[in-house]
């Protein structure tokens, strides 16, 4: 879909071969090969797929096709259960929203996160805890940075689709193939217990209306209120919940003492306020004097060296979404140090 810059590497040949294999299997044995038999699965670029390129948006990583040995573990597992791998994102520029091409598709890289792209696209997403689903073989930057761990999870058309994918993967015991996965199977008894309690008595749920950092837009507020009202009608208890400070958590990640770049580098940015499209729904950031004091300290503890080393493979410049946190050039950010006490 060139207008959206998404689903860009469509694996027609391999998908057709896979469909033929699955048809032959069911004709021979009279049953599906697994619970995902024939299910088309689209994958984001960091998932290594045999025969496809995995660039993660870096020009310098183009030109190398993945093999069966380098393929991501979760891709292998999905294929073994009958899935048909259909697409694989590539270098295309900014990915726009399918409902409105003036808006982002969500996520830290135009579609990386799970909950945001699902929310702004009218879909359902499930973001599990770190270590719940296999990450082995998935491409990532800043290897060794595990303070804020990356996770993988499905986006689908319904909650039942999410359940099918997660339950199927966990039933395959991924911890036996990826030591980073917690050895915890899908617990059907826990699910049944929640359903029983919901039917026989009332459940207690907490509602967080906003995080004291970014006020949700009116449609989001309305959806929360409608959900609360429907739960109350069913007799369930709703508790107003004030979580630990989100702004404090953000301050832990952000290092405001280390300015990122001069406004002169990006002449379109004016003093005062500006809108950054990948911090969604008109999130604004204050520009102080001539410097924007936004710095994701955890992700740039190396001073941006890892990102700029990869960019240097093809001499490509950082896009603004990268430059805003990792600097415009090598050495433009200081390297963090840890002092022992």
C-alpha positions as CSV (number, residue, x, y, z in Angstrom):
1,X,0.0,0.0,0.0
2,X,2.2,2.8,-1.2
3,X,-0.1,5.6,0.0
4,X,0.5,4.4,3.6
5,X,4.0,3.0,3.1
6,X,3.2,-0.3,4.8
7,X,3.1,-4.0,3.9
8,X,5.9,-3.2,1.5
9,X,7.6,-6.5,1.0
10,X,4.9,-8.9,0.0
11,X,6.2,-12.4,-0.1
12,X,4.0,-13.7,-2.9
13,X,6.2,-16.6,-4.0
14,X,6.8,-18.0,-0.6
15,X,3.2,-17.5,0.5
16,X,2.0,-19.4,-2.6
17,X,4.4,-22.2,-1.9
18,X,3.3,-22.3,1.7
19,X,-0.3,-22.5,0.7
20,X,0.4,-25.4,-1.7
21,X,2.3,-27.3,1.1
22,X,-0.7,-26.8,3.5
23,X,-3.2,-27.9,0.9
24,X,-1.1,-31.0,0.3
25,X,-0.9,-31.8,4.0
26,X,-4.6,-31.6,4.6
27,X,-5.4,-33.6,1.5
28,X,-3.0,-36.3,2.6
29,X,-3.8,-36.5,6.3
30,X,-7.3,-35.1,6.4
31,X,-6.6,-32.7,9.2
32,X,-4.9,-29.3,9.6
33,X,-1.1,-29.2,10.3
34,X,-1.7,-27.1,13.4
35,X,-4.0,-24.5,15.0
36,X,-2.8,-21.7,12.7
37,X,-3.3,-23.8,9.5
38,X,-3.5,-21.3,6.6
39,X,-3.6,-18.2,8.7
40,X,-1.9,-15.3,7.0
41,X,0.5,-13.5,9.4
42,X,2.0,-10.1,8.7
43,X,5.3,-9.3,10.5
44,X,7.1,-6.2,11.3
45,X,10.6,-5.9,9.8
46,X,12.6,-6.9,12.9
47,X,11.3,-10.4,12.6
48,X,13.7,-12.4,10.5
49,X,11.9,-14.4,7.7
50,X,13.7,-16.8,5.5
51,X,14.2,-15.3,2.0
52,X,13.4,-11.8,3.1
53,X,15.6,-8.8,4.0
54,X,15.7,-7.5,7.6
55,X,16.7,-3.8,7.5
56,X,15.0,-2.3,10.6
57,X,15.0,0.9,8.5
58,X,18.8,1.0,8.0
59,X,20.0,1.3,4.4
60,X,23.3,-0.3,5.4
61,X,21.5,-3.5,6.4
62,X,19.8,-4.0,3.0
63,X,20.9,-6.7,0.5
64,X,21.2,-9.7,2.8
65,X,18.5,-12.3,2.7
66,X,17.6,-14.3,5.8
67,X,18.1,-18.1,5.9
68,X,16.4,-20.9,7.8
69,X,19.2,-20.7,10.4
70,X,18.8,-17.0,11.0
71,X,15.0,-16.9,11.0
72,X,13.4,-15.7,14.2
73,X,12.2,-18.4,16.6
74,X,8.7,-17.1,16.8
75,X,8.4,-17.2,13.0
76,X,9.6,-20.8,12.9
77,X,7.0,-21.7,15.6
78,X,4.2,-20.0,13.7
79,X,5.1,-21.8,10.5
80,X,5.2,-25.1,12.3
81,X,1.7,-24.5,13.5
82,X,0.5,-23.8,10.0
83,X,0.8,-20.0,9.6
84,X,1.5,-18.5,6.2
85,X,3.9,-15.6,6.3
86,X,2.5,-12.9,4.1
87,X,4.4,-9.5,4.5
88,X,7.5,-8.0,6.0
89,X,8.0,-4.2,6.4
90,X,11.0,-2.6,4.8
91,X,12.5,0.8,4.2
92,X,9.7,3.0,3.0
93,X,9.7,6.2,5.0
94,X,7.0,7.2,7.5
95,X,4.1,4.9,7.9
96,X,0.7,6.7,7.8
97,X,-2.6,5.8,9.4
98,X,-4.9,3.7,7.3
99,X,-7.9,5.7,8.4
100,X,-6.4,9.2,8.0
101,X,-3.1,9.7,6.0
102,X,-2.5,12.9,7.9
103,X,-1.9,11.0,11.1
104,X,0.6,8.4,12.4
105,X,0.0,4.7,12.5
106,X,1.2,4.7,16.0
107,X,4.4,3.4,17.7
108,X,7.8,4.6,18.5
109,X,9.0,4.1,14.9
110,X,5.7,4.6,13.1
111,X,4.3,1.3,14.1
112,X,6.6,-0.4,16.7
113,X,4.5,-0.4,19.8
114,X,1.6,-2.7,20.1
115,X,-1.1,-0.8,21.9
116,X,-0.8,2.5,20.1
117,X,-1.1,1.2,16.5
118,X,-3.9,-1.1,17.6
119,X,-5.7,1.8,19.3
120,X,-5.4,4.3,16.4
121,X,-6.3,1.7,13.8
122,X,-9.4,0.2,15.2
123,X,-7.8,-3.1,16.1
124,X,-7.0,-5.1,19.2
125,X,-3.4,-5.5,20.6
126,X,-1.9,-7.5,23.4
127,X,1.5,-6.4,24.8
128,X,2.7,-9.1,27.2
129,X,5.3,-8.8,29.9
130,X,9.0,-9.1,29.0
131,X,9.9,-12.7,28.7
132,X,6.4,-14.0,28.0
133,X,6.9,-14.6,24.2
134,X,10.1,-15.7,22.4
135,X,12.3,-12.8,21.3
136,X,15.2,-15.0,20.1
137,X,16.3,-14.1,16.6
138,X,14.4,-10.8,16.5
139,X,16.6,-7.9,15.3
140,X,17.1,-5.1,17.7
141,X,19.4,-2.1,18.2
142,X,21.4,-1.4,21.4
143,X,22.1,-5.0,22.2
144,X,22.7,-5.4,26.0
145,X,20.3,-2.6,26.9
146,X,17.7,-4.5,29.0
147,X,16.5,-1.9,31.4
148,X,13.6,-1.2,29.2
149,X,13.2,-4.6,27.4
150,X,11.6,-4.9,24.0
151,X,8.7,-7.3,23.7
152,X,6.6,-8.8,20.9
153,X,2.9,-9.3,20.8
154,X,0.0,-9.7,18.3
155,X,-2.3,-7.2,16.8
156,X,-5.6,-8.6,15.4
157,X,-9.2,-8.0,14.6
158,X,-10.7,-9.5,17.8
159,X,-9.7,-10.6,21.3
160,X,-10.3,-14.2,20.3
161,X,-7.7,-13.8,17.6
162,X,-5.2,-12.5,20.2
163,X,-6.0,-15.5,22.4
164,X,-5.5,-17.9,19.6
165,X,-2.0,-16.6,18.7
166,X,-0.7,-16.3,22.3
167,X,-2.2,-19.6,23.5
168,X,-0.9,-21.4,20.5
169,X,2.7,-20.1,21.0
170,X,2.7,-20.8,24.7
171,X,1.3,-24.3,24.2
172,X,4.4,-25.0,22.1
173,X,6.7,-24.4,25.2
174,X,8.8,-21.6,23.7
175,X,11.0,-21.6,26.8
176,X,12.5,-24.8,25.5
177,X,13.8,-22.9,22.5
178,X,14.4,-19.5,23.9
179,X,16.0,-19.3,27.4
180,X,14.7,-15.8,27.8
181,X,11.1,-16.9,28.0
182,X,9.5,-17.5,31.4
183,X,8.4,-21.2,31.6
184,X,4.8,-20.4,32.2
185,X,2.1,-22.1,30.0
186,X,-1.3,-20.8,29.0
187,X,-3.5,-21.2,32.1
188,X,-6.9,-22.2,30.9
189,X,-8.1,-22.7,34.5
190,X,-7.3,-19.1,35.4
191,X,-9.3,-17.9,32.4
192,X,-12.2,-20.2,33.3
193,X,-12.1,-18.9,36.9
194,X,-12.3,-15.2,35.8
195,X,-15.3,-16.1,33.5
196,X,-17.0,-17.9,36.4
197,X,-16.5,-15.0,38.8
198,X,-17.8,-12.5,36.2
199,X,-20.9,-14.6,35.7
200,X,-21.7,-15.4,39.3
201,X,-20.4,-12.4,41.2
202,X,-18.9,-9.0,40.5
203,X,-15.4,-8.2,39.5
204,X,-13.4,-5.2,40.7
205,X,-11.6,-3.1,38.2
206,X,-9.5,0.1,38.5
207,X,-9.9,2.9,36.1
208,X,-7.1,5.4,35.3
209,X,-8.6,8.3,33.3
210,X,-5.3,9.9,32.5
211,X,-1.6,9.7,33.5
212,X,-1.2,13.3,34.6
213,X,1.2,13.8,31.7
214,X,-0.9,13.7,28.4
215,X,-4.6,14.3,28.6
216,X,-6.5,11.9,26.3
217,X,-8.5,13.3,23.5
218,X,-12.3,13.5,23.9
219,X,-13.0,10.3,21.9
220,X,-10.7,8.3,24.2
221,X,-12.3,9.9,27.3
222,X,-15.7,9.0,26.0
223,X,-14.7,5.4,25.3
224,X,-13.4,5.1,28.9
225,X,-16.6,6.5,30.3
226,X,-18.8,4.2,28.2
227,X,-16.8,1.2,29.4
228,X,-17.1,2.2,33.0
229,X,-20.9,2.7,32.6
230,X,-21.4,-0.7,31.0
231,X,-19.4,-2.5,33.7
232,X,-21.4,-0.7,36.4
233,X,-24.7,-1.7,34.7
234,X,-23.5,-5.4,34.9
235,X,-22.9,-4.9,38.7
236,X,-19.1,-4.8,38.7
237,X,-17.2,-2.5,41.0
238,X,-15.1,0.3,39.6
239,X,-12.4,1.9,41.6
240,X,-10.8,5.2,40.7
241,X,-7.1,4.4,40.5
242,X,-4.2,6.8,40.8
243,X,-1.0,5.0,39.8
244,X,2.5,5.8,40.8
245,X,3.7,9.0,39.1
246,X,4.1,8.6,35.3
247,X,6.0,11.9,35.1
248,X,8.5,10.6,37.7
249,X,9.0,7.4,35.6
250,X,9.5,9.6,32.5
251,X,12.0,11.7,34.4
252,X,14.0,8.5,35.1
253,X,14.2,7.8,31.4
254,X,14.7,11.5,30.4
255,X,17.9,13.3,31.2
256,X,16.9,17.0,30.9
257,X,20.4,18.2,31.8
258,X,21.6,17.0,28.4
259,X,20.1,19.0,25.6
260,X,19.7,17.1,22.3
261,X,20.0,19.6,19.5
262,X,19.9,23.2,18.6
263,X,16.8,24.6,17.1
264,X,19.0,25.9,14.3
265,X,19.5,22.3,13.2
266,X,15.7,22.0,12.5
267,X,14.7,25.5,11.2
268,X,11.0,24.5,11.1
269,X,10.9,24.2,14.9
270,X,10.0,27.5,16.5
271,X,10.6,28.6,20.1
272,X,7.8,27.7,22.4
273,X,5.7,24.6,21.4
274,X,5.8,22.2,18.5
275,X,4.0,19.0,17.6
276,X,6.0,15.9,17.1
277,X,3.9,13.4,15.1
278,X,5.4,10.3,16.6
279,X,4.4,11.4,20.1
280,X,0.8,10.9,19.3
281,X,-2.3,13.0,19.6
282,X,-0.8,16.4,19.6
283,X,1.6,15.7,22.4
284,X,3.8,18.8,22.7
285,X,7.3,19.4,24.0
286,X,8.5,22.7,25.3
287,X,11.6,24.1,23.6
288,X,13.7,26.1,26.1
289,X,15.6,29.0,24.6
290,X,17.5,27.5,21.6
291,X,17.7,24.0,22.9
292,X,15.2,21.2,23.2
293,X,15.9,19.5,26.5
294,X,14.5,16.0,25.6
295,X,16.9,13.1,26.0
296,X,16.0,9.5,26.4
297,X,18.9,8.7,28.7
298,X,18.3,5.0,29.0
299,X,18.3,4.5,25.3
300,X,21.3,6.7,24.6
301,X,23.7,5.7,27.4
302,X,26.3,5.1,24.8
303,X,25.9,8.7,23.5
304,X,24.1,7.4,20.4
305,X,27.2,5.5,19.2
306,X,25.3,2.3,18.2
307,X,22.8,4.1,16.0
308,X,25.3,6.3,14.3
309,X,27.7,3.4,13.7
310,X,24.9,1.6,11.8
311,X,23.9,4.8,9.9
312,X,27.5,5.1,8.8
313,X,27.4,1.8,6.9
314,X,25.5,3.7,4.1
315,X,26.4,7.3,5.1
316,X,22.7,8.0,5.5
317,X,21.6,10.9,7.8
318,X,19.4,10.2,10.8
319,X,15.7,11.0,10.2
320,X,14.3,13.6,12.6
321,X,12.6,11.0,14.8
322,X,16.1,9.4,15.4
323,X,18.0,12.7,15.7
324,X,15.6,14.0,18.3
325,X,16.8,11.4,20.8
326,X,20.2,10.2,19.4
327,X,21.7,13.4,18.1
328,X,22.4,14.5,14.5
329,X,25.9,13.1,14.3
330,X,28.3,10.9,16.2
331,X,29.6,12.6,19.4
332,X,26.7,15.1,19.6
333,X,25.6,13.4,22.8
334,X,27.7,12.7,25.9
335,X,28.3,9.1,27.0
336,X,26.7,8.2,30.4
337,X,28.8,6.7,33.1
338,X,28.0,4.7,36.2
339,X,29.7,5.5,39.5
340,X,30.0,2.8,42.1
341,X,29.2,3.7,45.7
